Amino acid sequence: MKIAQISPLYECVPPKLYGGTERIVGYLTDELVDLGHDVTLFASGESQTKSKLVAVTETGLRLQNPPVRDPIMHHVRLLEMVFDQASKYDILHFHLDYLHLPFAKRSSGISVTTMHGRLDLPDLASLYLRYLEMPFVSISDAQRAPLSWLNWCATVHHGIPEDQYSFHENPGSYLAFLGRIAPEKRPDRAMEIAKASGIPLKIAAKVDRADEEYFASKIKPLLKNPLIEFVGEIGDSEKDEFLGNALALLFPIDWPEPFGLVMIESLATGTPVIAYPHGSVAEIIENGMTGFLVRSISEAVRAVAKVQSLERSGCRESFERRFTARRMARDYVALYQRLCSDREGDDGGELRVVESAA
């Protein structure tokens, strides 16, 4: 198939440091090429890909200096480039939330949109009501809840390359927190768990501009505790050791997490996850097998005390069975083929692919 993957421009593909959507776009694009498809990636110019690259900007927008003042302008230019070439492709796969929908709705080509973010924001329903006929993919079943009436054509869990992270058989002596410093990610809760457990905590996280005040007022004062080490933002090359050498990953979120890529990155290294069961978490973590689902600090502390009873090989096996990039790519190919063959709309029902084999 001739497939176009359209990535956000905020990060390069894959990102140099933090970034979920662009990382998944990169994994998916390369796996589609390996499966024999003709793939074009629309992304920033620094992107590294096995596919044909159409460079829309020179670099990812987030790390540009001076800062980009109007990122939407660059994305409008991206859409003009995509739809100018749309007839070349069997399918256009968008990862842009809603920006492309007015264009796609009026295009004669076939497109599909993977929703990567939270869908419980109050203004979204009034927008998406205008696009009821457009096909959407969720990255977890839980993600759909606020907009359950959308034309969901599949749930496809994220995947990462099988050799991206190595298996670490022996547990380390510290707890890990990886991702973003933000109120909904609850790094403060992770620090409470560590202090109550008496186990060191390493925090590897970025601080967005929007969260700088939260970091300065709420988090930075807590970093004075000798059990807490703030590592800062790290990239892929550092994640293997950071996650693999941990006793457990703490994922104490307080929001409807759409997926939680860091959870499967941790499983890939063999490190179990202790998480609050919001959003997608219960779809990813098998309670008592690949981690523990907890609802309080005291439950989390008890989970830390017994986490070494879990088989780290079982965490890796769960990753290999459920969350590889090859599985993800095959699921998407099945969806593309169905959308192309059912152009007239008689789709015979939703494609269920969340547990398909690699």
ZATIDO-102335 format. One line per field, with one value per residue (C-alpha): residue number from 1; x, y, z. Coordinates in nm, 2 decimals. Layout:
REM residues N
num	c(NUM,...)
X	c(X,...)
Y	c(Y,...)
Z	c(Z,...)
//
This chain:
REM residues 358
num	c(1,2,3,4,5,6,7,8,9,10,11,12,13,14,15,16,17,18,19,20,21,22,23,24,25,26,27,28,29,30,31,32,33,34,35,36,37,38,39,40,41,42,43,44,45,46,47,48,49,50,51,52,53,54,55,56,57,58,59,60,61,62,63,64,65,66,67,68,69,70,71,72,73,74,75,76,77,78,79,80,81,82,83,84,85,86,87,88,89,90,91,92,93,94,95,96,97,98,99,100,101,102,103,104,105,106,107,108,109,110,111,112,113,114,115,116,117,118,119,120,121,122,123,124,125,126,127,128,129,130,131,132,133,134,135,136,137,138,139,140,141,142,143,144,145,146,147,148,149,150,151,152,153,154,155,156,157,158,159,160,161,162,163,164,165,166,167,168,169,170,171,172,173,174,175,176,177,178,179,180,181,182,183,184,185,186,187,188,189,190,191,192,193,194,195,196,197,198,199,200,201,202,203,204,205,206,207,208,209,210,211,212,213,214,215,216,217,218,219,220,221,222,223,224,225,226,227,228,229,230,231,232,233,234,235,236,237,238,239,240,241,242,243,244,245,246,247,248,249,250,251,252,253,254,255,256,257,258,259,260,261,262,263,264,265,266,267,268,269,270,271,272,273,274,275,276,277,278,279,280,281,282,283,284,285,286,287,288,289,290,291,292,293,294,295,296,297,298,299,300,301,302,303,304,305,306,307,308,309,310,311,312,313,314,315,316,317,318,319,320,321,322,323,324,325,326,327,328,329,330,331,332,333,334,335,336,337,338,339,340,341,342,343,344,345,346,347,348,349,350,351,352,353,354,355,356,357,358)
X	c(0.00,0.10,0.06,0.12,0.19,0.13,0.30,0.28,0.57,0.64,0.91,1.12,1.04,1.14,1.19,1.53,1.41,1.05,0.76,0.50,0.30,0.60,0.78,0.48,0.46,0.83,0.79,0.48,0.63,0.95,0.76,0.53,0.83,0.97,0.64,0.69,0.47,0.55,0.54,0.59,0.63,0.54,0.73,1.02,1.34,1.56,1.34,1.51,1.30,1.32,1.04,1.04,1.06,0.88,1.04,0.79,1.01,1.38,1.36,1.10,0.91,0.95,1.33,1.37,1.56,1.42,1.08,0.82,0.55,0.28,0.30,-0.05,0.08,0.34,0.07,-0.16,0.14,0.18,-0.18,-0.15,0.15,-0.03,-0.36,-0.17,-0.03,-0.32,-0.41,-0.07,-0.17,-0.41,-0.46,-0.37,-0.30,-0.32,-0.18,-0.28,-0.59,-0.85,-0.65,-0.68,-1.05,-1.19,-0.95,-1.01,-1.39,-1.38,-1.12,-1.21,-0.92,-0.93,-0.80,-0.80,-0.72,-0.55,-0.65,-0.34,-0.47,-0.73,-1.08,-1.26,-1.20,-1.53,-1.52,-1.43,-1.78,-1.92,-1.63,-1.63,-2.01,-1.92,-1.72,-1.93,-1.86,-1.48,-1.30,-1.11,-0.87,-0.84,-0.52,-0.72,-1.08,-1.09,-0.98,-1.31,-1.55,-1.60,-1.67,-1.81,-2.04,-1.76,-1.70,-1.45,-1.32,-1.05,-0.86,-0.49,-0.26,0.08,0.38,0.76,1.04,1.11,1.49,1.44,1.50,1.70,1.57,1.71,1.68,1.78,1.58,1.75,1.74,1.54,1.20,1.17,0.94,0.97,0.78,0.66,0.63,0.26,-0.02,-0.20,0.12,0.15,0.52,0.44,0.25,0.55,0.77,0.53,0.54,0.92,0.95,0.69,0.87,1.21,1.32,1.52,1.33,1.49,1.28,1.36,1.11,1.08,0.92,0.70,0.67,0.31,0.42,0.72,0.52,0.39,0.74,0.89,0.62,0.50,0.78,1.12,1.08,1.02,1.34,1.55,1.47,1.79,1.58,1.48,1.70,1.59,1.76,1.58,1.47,1.63,1.62,1.58,1.95,1.92,1.59,1.71,1.94,1.71,1.41,1.58,1.79,1.48,1.30,0.97,0.82,0.58,0.29,0.07,-0.14,-0.45,-0.61,-0.78,-0.45,-0.51,-0.23,0.09,0.38,0.62,0.44,0.52,0.88,0.92,0.77,1.01,1.30,1.14,1.06,0.71,0.48,0.29,0.01,-0.32,-0.59,-0.71,-0.78,-0.60,-0.39,-0.60,-0.57,-0.19,-0.09,-0.20,-0.26,-0.04,0.15,0.32,0.26,0.01,-0.29,-0.33,-0.57,-0.38,-0.03,-0.06,-0.16,0.14,0.37,0.25,0.30,0.66,0.72,0.61,0.71,1.01,0.77,0.67,0.86,1.05,1.06,0.68,0.69,0.91,0.69,0.38,0.55,0.66,0.31,0.11,0.31,0.56,0.57,0.53,0.20,0.09,0.18,0.00,-0.31,-0.30,-0.25,-0.56,-0.75,-0.61,-0.71,-1.06,-1.11,-1.00,-1.22,-1.52,-1.52,-1.89,-1.95,-2.07,-1.79,-1.95,-1.87,-1.58,-1.24,-1.12,-0.74,-0.62,-0.50,-0.39,-0.07,0.26)
Y	c(0.00,0.36,0.52,0.88,0.93,1.28,1.37,1.68,1.91,1.99,1.72,1.55,1.18,1.02,1.29,1.37,1.38,1.37,1.31,1.04,1.09,1.16,0.85,0.63,0.77,0.69,0.33,0.27,0.43,0.22,-0.11,-0.04,0.00,-0.33,-0.50,-0.39,-0.09,0.24,0.50,0.87,1.06,1.43,1.56,1.80,1.79,1.64,1.32,0.99,0.74,0.44,0.59,0.88,1.21,1.53,1.79,2.05,2.24,2.24,2.12,2.02,2.33,2.28,2.30,2.58,2.89,3.15,2.99,2.95,3.20,3.04,2.66,2.64,2.83,2.56,2.29,2.47,2.47,2.10,2.03,2.23,2.01,1.68,1.75,1.88,1.53,1.33,1.15,0.97,0.76,0.48,0.62,0.93,0.85,1.16,1.21,1.58,1.57,1.78,2.02,1.83,1.74,2.03,1.93,1.56,1.59,1.76,1.54,1.25,1.04,0.79,0.91,0.79,0.97,0.82,1.02,1.05,1.28,1.32,1.36,1.49,1.86,2.05,2.21,1.90,1.75,2.05,2.03,1.65,1.65,1.81,1.50,1.20,1.04,1.05,0.73,0.75,0.51,0.51,0.41,0.25,0.16,0.39,0.69,0.68,0.74,1.12,1.09,0.74,0.83,0.90,0.67,0.46,0.20,0.03,0.04,-0.01,-0.02,0.14,-0.07,-0.02,-0.21,-0.54,-0.46,-0.10,-0.20,-0.48,-0.72,-0.65,-0.97,-0.83,-0.56,-0.24,-0.05,0.26,0.36,0.54,0.82,0.90,1.15,1.50,1.73,1.82,1.82,1.53,1.31,1.35,1.35,1.48,1.15,0.95,1.13,1.06,0.69,0.68,0.86,0.64,0.33,0.45,0.37,0.62,0.78,0.90,1.14,1.18,1.43,1.74,2.06,2.23,2.61,2.57,2.38,2.59,2.76,2.42,2.28,2.59,2.61,2.26,2.02,2.19,2.23,1.85,1.77,1.86,1.52,1.30,1.01,1.21,1.26,1.49,1.37,1.60,1.52,1.21,1.06,0.71,0.62,0.67,0.51,0.15,0.18,0.42,0.19,-0.14,-0.08,0.03,-0.18,-0.05,0.23,0.46,0.58,0.76,0.96,1.16,1.20,0.98,0.87,0.79,0.52,0.58,0.48,0.48,0.18,-0.05,0.09,-0.02,-0.37,-0.40,-0.38,-0.62,-0.36,-0.38,-0.09,0.05,0.26,0.43,0.27,0.58,0.58,0.31,0.18,-0.13,-0.22,-0.21,-0.35,-0.70,-0.66,-0.90,-1.01,-0.71,-0.47,-0.35,-0.12,0.09,0.36,0.52,0.60,0.32,0.07,0.19,0.14,-0.21,-0.27,-0.15,-0.40,-0.69,-0.59,-0.82,-1.11,-1.04,-1.22,-0.96,-1.22,-1.21,-0.83,-0.88,-1.16,-0.94,-0.67,-0.91,-1.06,-0.74,-0.42,-0.46,-0.21,-0.51,-0.60,-0.23,-0.20,-0.52,-0.40,-0.07,-0.25,-0.46,-0.14,0.04,-0.26,-0.27,0.11,0.09,-0.22,-0.07,0.27,0.26,0.25,-0.11,-0.19,-0.49,-0.36,-0.23,-0.40,-0.52,-0.55,-0.47,-0.83,-0.94,-1.15,-1.02)
Z	c(0.00,-0.05,0.29,0.42,0.79,0.90,1.23,1.45,1.41,1.78,1.79,1.53,1.46,1.68,1.94,2.07,2.43,2.56,2.32,2.28,1.96,1.74,1.89,1.80,1.45,1.40,1.53,1.31,1.00,1.01,1.08,0.79,0.56,0.70,0.62,0.25,0.22,0.04,0.32,0.31,0.64,0.67,0.96,1.07,0.88,1.15,1.16,1.11,0.92,0.68,0.48,0.23,0.43,0.34,0.56,0.66,0.90,0.95,1.31,1.57,1.69,2.07,2.08,1.83,1.95,1.95,2.04,1.77,1.82,1.61,1.57,1.41,1.11,1.04,1.07,0.83,0.58,0.66,0.57,0.24,0.15,0.24,0.06,-0.25,-0.28,-0.14,-0.47,-0.46,-0.15,-0.08,0.27,0.48,0.84,1.06,1.41,1.45,1.68,1.49,1.28,0.95,0.98,0.77,0.49,0.52,0.53,0.19,0.03,-0.20,-0.05,0.23,0.57,0.93,1.25,1.56,1.87,2.09,2.37,2.64,2.51,2.82,2.76,2.76,2.42,2.22,2.18,2.00,1.75,1.69,1.63,1.30,1.20,1.28,0.95,0.99,1.10,1.42,1.61,1.99,2.16,2.45,2.50,2.81,2.59,2.41,2.70,2.67,2.30,2.28,1.99,1.75,1.45,1.63,1.38,1.60,1.92,1.85,2.16,2.11,2.04,2.05,1.86,2.02,2.04,2.16,2.52,2.68,2.94,3.29,3.50,3.84,4.01,4.11,4.44,4.34,4.22,3.89,3.77,3.40,3.18,3.25,3.55,3.56,3.82,3.65,3.64,4.02,4.08,4.43,4.49,4.37,4.62,4.90,4.81,4.80,5.14,5.30,5.16,5.25,4.89,4.68,4.39,4.06,3.86,3.49,3.35,3.14,3.26,3.00,3.00,3.11,3.42,3.53,3.81,3.93,3.93,4.11,4.38,4.44,4.33,4.37,4.75,4.78,4.60,4.91,5.06,5.03,4.90,4.59,4.29,4.00,3.68,3.44,3.08,2.92,2.57,2.44,2.48,2.86,2.92,2.90,3.20,3.38,3.37,3.36,3.67,3.87,4.13,3.99,3.78,3.97,3.76,4.02,3.77,3.85,3.51,3.23,3.08,2.71,2.70,2.90,2.68,2.97,3.11,2.82,2.80,3.16,3.09,2.79,3.03,3.28,3.54,3.69,3.73,4.03,3.90,3.99,3.77,3.58,3.21,3.01,3.30,3.37,3.00,3.01,3.35,3.45,3.82,4.03,3.72,3.55,3.84,4.10,4.07,4.38,4.49,4.78,4.92,5.17,4.90,4.69,4.98,5.03,4.66,4.68,4.96,4.75,4.40,4.40,4.42,4.06,3.78,3.57,3.29,3.30,3.24,2.94,2.81,2.84,2.64,2.36,2.34,2.35,2.29,2.00,1.71,1.47,1.63,1.61,1.25,1.15,1.33,1.14,0.80,0.87,0.94,0.63,0.41,0.56,0.51,0.15,0.07,0.25,0.08,0.03,0.41,0.46,0.71,0.88,1.22,1.42,1.38,1.72,1.73,2.08,2.15,1.80,1.77,1.67)
//
